[in-house]
Amino acid sequence: MPEVTKPYTPGTPCWVDLVVPDQREALDFYRDLFGWQGEPGPPETGGYAVCSLGGKAVAGIMTSMAQEGGSKPPPAWTTYLAVADADATLQKIKDSGGTSLMDPTDVLTLGRMAVVADSTGAVFGTWQAGDFIGSQVVNEPGSVVWNELNTADPDTAAAFYAAALDMTADPMEEAPGYFALKAKGRVVGGMQDLEKSPPGSPSHWLTYFCVDDTDSTVDALVRAGGNVLKPPFDMVAGRMAVVQDPQGAVFALINATGPSPEAG
């Protein structure tokens, strides 16, 4: 099992979590789909559930809360990028054309987090590790294997991530129009334009989960009430599909091996 035991290099996707109206339903759905174990957490963390795979933290699930004005955020997976200093990074994000959706906040002694949008509108989180580094297992069936920025303006996004998070975006020869996002020279994710996204899609980060068999996992998802946005198809990295869980959160499935989970 590809385990991560030390803090992630700044700029590396280090955690994902899901916000949904019905936490219990989501916990049951992902338990059946990926084999996760997780229960609602203590009141001091808002009931946040840290799900595990083989006893190692793999993702979070929480109940959506009403925002100012009374509306709740739509069901969605959020990618978190590791940072050394959440407050200093937020200032760089603002200076680079991004916006803050939730200013840096301490999560007990676990770490310090913020939720932001980049200069093209894609929402992501930042995580300054304390006692909790983030995902303790990756690239294993049932865990995160890839994080991808789908953006309305790749050039603007590349400039933003370079200035705000010291990440680079390099063209991938084997996949025309696709860019490798790198942190300290190591590939940590991908970026492309919105051409392959559903019409009208805003800029967004997409979470890919590793599976042994994409087709059978999609079949199981449909039986459990999920929805298929892109049926299984073969591409450069493996066989993938883009799907929604029963509450509408979008994610991808792929039978691929991702970048080394080596952390810096």
C-alpha positions as CSV (number, residue, x, y, z in Angstrom):
1,M,0.0,0.0,0.0
2,P,1.6,3.4,-1.0
3,E,1.7,5.1,2.3
4,V,2.6,8.7,3.1
5,T,4.3,9.2,6.4
6,K,5.9,12.7,6.3
7,P,4.5,16.1,5.3
8,Y,3.7,16.8,1.6
9,T,5.9,19.1,-0.4
10,P,4.2,22.5,-0.7
11,G,2.0,22.7,-3.8
12,T,1.2,19.0,-3.7
13,P,-2.4,17.9,-3.4
14,C,-2.5,16.4,0.1
15,W,-6.2,15.8,1.0
16,V,-9.7,15.7,-0.5
17,D,-13.0,16.1,1.2
18,L,-16.6,16.0,0.3
19,V,-19.4,18.4,1.4
20,V,-22.9,16.9,1.1
21,P,-26.4,17.5,2.6
22,D,-26.5,14.0,4.0
23,Q,-23.3,12.8,5.6
24,R,-24.6,9.4,6.7
25,E,-25.8,8.6,3.2
26,A,-22.4,9.6,1.7
27,L,-20.5,7.5,4.3
28,D,-22.5,4.5,3.4
29,F,-22.2,5.0,-0.3
30,Y,-18.4,5.4,-0.3
31,R,-18.0,2.5,2.2
32,D,-19.8,0.2,-0.3
33,L,-18.0,1.7,-3.4
34,F,-14.4,2.0,-2.1
35,G,-14.3,0.0,1.2
36,W,-13.9,3.1,3.4
37,Q,-14.5,3.1,7.1
38,G,-15.7,6.4,8.7
39,E,-18.1,7.8,11.2
40,P,-19.2,11.4,12.1
41,G,-16.5,13.1,14.2
42,P,-16.8,15.1,17.4
43,P,-18.8,18.3,17.8
44,E,-15.6,20.5,18.0
45,T,-14.9,19.5,14.3
46,G,-18.4,20.0,13.2
47,G,-18.9,16.2,13.0
48,Y,-16.3,16.0,10.2
49,A,-15.7,12.3,9.3
50,V,-12.1,11.2,8.5
51,C,-12.5,8.1,6.3
52,S,-9.9,5.4,6.3
53,L,-8.8,2.6,4.0
54,G,-6.9,-0.2,5.6
55,G,-6.7,1.9,8.8
56,K,-5.1,4.9,7.0
57,A,-6.7,8.3,6.4
58,V,-7.9,8.6,2.8
59,A,-10.6,11.4,2.6
60,G,-13.0,13.5,4.6
61,I,-16.8,13.8,4.5
62,M,-18.8,16.5,6.1
63,T,-22.4,17.9,6.2
64,S,-22.9,21.1,4.2
65,M,-23.6,24.1,6.4
66,A,-25.7,27.2,5.4
67,Q,-23.5,30.1,4.3
68,E,-24.1,33.7,4.9
69,G,-27.4,34.5,3.2
70,G,-28.8,31.1,4.0
71,S,-27.7,29.0,1.1
72,K,-25.7,25.7,1.3
73,P,-22.8,24.9,-1.0
74,P,-23.6,22.4,-3.7
75,P,-22.3,18.8,-3.1
76,A,-18.6,18.8,-4.2
77,W,-15.2,17.2,-3.7
78,T,-12.5,19.7,-2.8
79,T,-8.8,19.3,-3.4
80,Y,-6.4,20.7,-0.8
81,L,-2.8,21.8,-1.7
82,A,-0.1,21.5,1.0
83,V,1.4,24.9,2.1
84,A,4.1,25.8,4.6
85,D,2.2,28.9,5.8
86,A,-1.5,29.2,5.2
87,D,-1.6,33.0,6.0
88,A,1.3,33.9,3.8
89,T,0.0,31.8,1.0
90,L,-3.4,33.4,1.2
91,Q,-1.8,36.8,0.7
92,K,0.0,35.5,-2.4
93,I,-3.3,34.0,-3.6
94,K,-5.0,37.4,-3.3
95,D,-2.0,39.2,-4.9
96,S,-2.2,36.8,-7.8
97,G,-5.9,37.4,-8.6
98,G,-7.4,34.7,-6.4
99,T,-10.1,35.2,-3.7
100,S,-10.7,33.8,-0.2
101,L,-13.9,31.9,0.5
102,M,-12.8,30.9,4.0
103,D,-9.8,32.6,5.7
104,P,-7.1,30.5,7.4
105,T,-8.6,28.7,10.4
106,D,-7.0,26.3,12.9
107,V,-8.5,22.8,13.1
108,L,-7.6,21.9,16.7
109,T,-3.9,20.9,16.5
110,L,-4.4,19.1,13.3
111,G,-3.4,21.9,11.0
112,R,-4.5,25.3,9.5
113,M,-6.8,25.4,6.5
114,A,-8.3,27.9,4.1
115,V,-10.7,27.6,1.1
116,V,-10.0,29.8,-1.9
117,A,-10.7,30.3,-5.6
118,D,-7.9,30.7,-8.2
119,S,-7.8,33.5,-10.7
120,T,-10.0,31.6,-13.1
121,G,-12.6,30.7,-10.4
122,A,-11.6,27.1,-9.5
123,V,-12.1,26.4,-5.8
124,F,-9.5,24.5,-3.8
125,G,-8.3,24.4,-0.2
126,T,-4.9,24.9,1.4
127,W,-3.6,22.9,4.3
128,Q,-0.8,23.8,6.6
129,A,0.0,20.5,8.4
130,G,0.1,20.3,12.2
131,D,-0.5,16.9,13.7
132,F,-2.3,15.7,10.5
133,I,-0.4,15.7,7.2
134,G,-3.3,14.7,5.0
135,S,-3.9,11.5,3.0
136,Q,-1.9,8.6,4.5
137,V,-2.5,6.3,1.5
138,V,-2.7,7.2,-2.2
139,N,-2.5,5.4,-5.6
140,E,-4.2,2.4,-4.1
141,P,-7.7,1.2,-5.2
142,G,-10.1,3.2,-3.2
143,S,-7.8,6.1,-2.7
144,V,-6.9,9.3,-4.6
145,V,-4.6,8.8,-7.6
146,W,-4.8,12.1,-9.4
147,N,-6.0,15.7,-9.0
148,E,-6.7,17.7,-12.1
149,L,-7.5,21.4,-12.7
150,N,-10.0,22.0,-15.5
151,T,-9.8,25.7,-16.3
152,A,-11.3,28.3,-18.6
153,D,-7.9,29.9,-19.1
154,P,-4.8,27.6,-18.7
155,D,-2.4,30.5,-19.3
156,T,-3.9,32.6,-16.5
157,A,-4.1,29.6,-14.2
158,A,-0.5,28.6,-14.8
159,A,0.6,32.1,-13.9
160,F,-1.5,32.1,-10.8
161,Y,-0.2,28.8,-9.4
162,A,3.4,29.7,-10.2
163,A,3.0,33.0,-8.3
164,A,0.8,31.8,-5.4
165,L,2.1,28.3,-4.8
166,D,5.4,28.0,-6.7
167,M,4.0,25.3,-9.0
168,T,4.8,25.0,-12.7
169,A,2.7,23.8,-15.6
170,D,4.6,21.9,-18.4
171,P,3.1,20.5,-21.6
172,M,2.8,16.7,-21.6
173,E,4.0,15.4,-25.0
174,E,2.0,12.2,-24.7
175,A,-1.2,14.2,-24.2
176,P,-1.6,17.2,-26.5
177,G,-3.3,20.1,-24.7
178,Y,-2.6,18.7,-21.3
179,F,-0.2,20.1,-18.7
180,A,1.7,18.4,-15.9
181,L,1.5,20.5,-12.7
182,K,4.7,20.2,-10.7
183,A,5.9,21.1,-7.2
184,K,9.6,21.4,-6.9
185,G,10.0,19.7,-10.2
186,R,7.9,16.6,-9.4
187,V,4.6,15.9,-11.1
188,V,1.7,16.3,-8.6
189,G,-1.3,16.8,-10.9
190,G,-2.7,17.9,-14.2
191,M,-4.3,20.8,-16.0
192,Q,-6.4,21.2,-19.1
193,D,-8.9,23.6,-20.6
194,L,-12.7,23.0,-20.3
195,E,-13.1,21.6,-23.8
196,K,-13.7,18.1,-22.5
197,S,-16.0,19.3,-19.6
198,P,-19.8,19.5,-19.9
199,P,-20.9,22.7,-21.7
200,G,-21.2,25.6,-19.2
201,S,-18.9,24.0,-16.7
202,P,-17.0,26.5,-14.5
203,S,-13.3,26.1,-13.8
204,H,-12.9,23.3,-11.2
205,W,-10.6,20.8,-9.7
206,L,-11.5,17.1,-10.4
207,T,-10.6,14.3,-8.0
208,Y,-9.6,10.9,-9.5
209,F,-10.0,7.8,-7.4
210,C,-8.0,4.6,-8.3
211,V,-10.0,1.4,-8.9
212,D,-9.2,-2.1,-10.0
213,D,-11.9,-2.2,-12.6
214,T,-13.4,1.0,-13.9
215,D,-16.4,-0.7,-15.6
216,S,-17.5,-2.8,-12.7
217,T,-17.1,0.2,-10.3
218,V,-19.3,2.3,-12.6
219,D,-21.9,-0.5,-12.6
220,A,-21.8,-0.6,-8.8
221,L,-22.1,3.2,-8.6
222,V,-25.2,3.2,-10.8
223,R,-26.8,0.4,-8.8
224,A,-26.2,2.5,-5.7
225,G,-28.0,5.6,-7.2
226,G,-25.0,7.4,-8.8
227,N,-25.0,9.0,-12.2
228,V,-22.5,8.6,-15.2
229,L,-21.4,11.8,-16.9
230,K,-18.7,10.1,-19.1
231,P,-19.0,6.4,-19.5
232,P,-15.7,4.3,-19.2
233,F,-13.3,5.1,-22.0
234,D,-9.6,4.3,-22.7
235,M,-7.1,7.2,-22.5
236,V,-3.3,7.6,-22.1
237,A,-3.2,6.8,-18.4
238,G,-5.8,4.1,-18.3
239,R,-9.5,3.4,-18.4
240,M,-11.5,6.2,-16.8
241,A,-15.0,7.5,-16.3
242,V,-16.5,10.7,-14.8
243,V,-19.4,10.2,-12.4
244,Q,-21.6,11.7,-9.7
245,D,-22.5,10.2,-6.4
246,P,-26.2,10.0,-5.4
247,Q,-26.1,13.5,-4.0
248,G,-24.5,15.0,-7.1
249,A,-20.8,15.4,-6.2
250,V,-18.6,14.8,-9.3
251,F,-15.5,12.7,-9.4
252,A,-13.5,10.5,-11.7
253,L,-12.6,6.8,-11.6
254,I,-9.5,5.3,-13.2
255,N,-7.5,2.1,-13.2
256,A,-4.1,3.8,-13.2
257,T,-1.1,4.3,-11.1
258,G,-0.4,7.9,-10.1
259,P,2.8,9.9,-9.3
260,S,5.0,8.6,-6.5
261,P,3.5,9.5,-3.1
262,E,7.0,10.6,-1.9
263,A,6.6,13.7,0.3
264,G,9.2,16.3,1.0
